[in-house]
């Protein structure tokens, strides 16, 4: 019924260069020198150590952020719901006013 159309690869246009031929070269061993030992510089950043007090502070702060964001989102949802209900009530009132106006004529 519906079959996808598979695109074909476009053929190259214009000037096409042939692949370059790579010739092998002889490897001449040099003097045997030991590889240099990597020297890692001392880190200037302090190491973060978590104590039980800091863990509790982080958990408490995260919980507070989640509660505040949740309260803001719920209040925004409530505001949208109240606005929708009030617009619906206004629409019903206007409809009844317009219907009663046409009945009087």
N, C-alpha and C positions, 0 to 999 in steps of 0.2 A: 504494500500500500504506500507507505512513505519510506522511501529509501534515501539515505544520505548520499550526497554527491561527494566523492572523495577527490580532492584536488590532485592534479598531477604536478610533478616537479618541473619547473620551467627550465628550458634548455638555455645554456649560456649564450649570450649574443656578444658580438664585438670580437676583439682580439683575444685569443686564448693562448697563453704561453705553456709550452710543455714543461713537465716537472724537471727540476734541476737534478743532475747526477752528482752524487756525493761520493768522492773517492776516499778510501780509507787511508789513514796516515799511520806511520809507525810510532809506537810509544817508546821513548827512551827513558829507562829508569834513571832517576837522579840519585843524589846522596840520600842515605837513609837518615831522616831527621824525625825525632819523636814528635807526635802531634802536640800542639800546645794545650796545656791544661786550662779549661775554661775557668775564668775568674768571675764569679758573680758578685756584683757590687752589693754592699749592705743596703737593705731597703730603708728608705727614710720615713716610710709610712708606719705609724704605730699599729701594733697588733690589737684588734678589738677583742676584748675579753668580756664575755657575758656572765654576769653574776646573777644569782636568783632574783635579786632586787630589780636589776635592769630588765630581766625577762618578764617579771610581773608588770613593770612599767610599760613595756612594749605591748603586752597583751591588753592591758587596761586602755592604753591609748588607741590601739586598733579597735577595740570594742566600742569606745566612745565615738570614733569616726564612723563606724558602721551604723551606730544608733542615730547619730545626727543626720547622716545622709539618708537613712531610711525614713526618718521623721520628715525631712524636707520633701522627699519624693511622695510620701503619703499625703502630705498637706497639699502638694501641687495636684495630685489626682483628685483629692476632695474638692479643690477649687474648680477644677474642670467639670466635675460632676454637678456641682451646685450651679455653675454657669449654664450647663446644658439643660438642667431642669427649669431654670428661670426663663431661658429662651423658649422652651417648649410651652410654658405657661403663658408667656406673652403671645406666642403664636396662636394658642387656643382662644385667648381673649380677643385678639384682633379678628380671628375668623368668625367668632360669634357676633362681634360688632358689625362686621361687613355683611354677614348673613341677615342680621336683623334690619340693616339699612335697606337691603334689596327687597325684603318682605313688605316694608312700609309703602313702597311706591306702587 
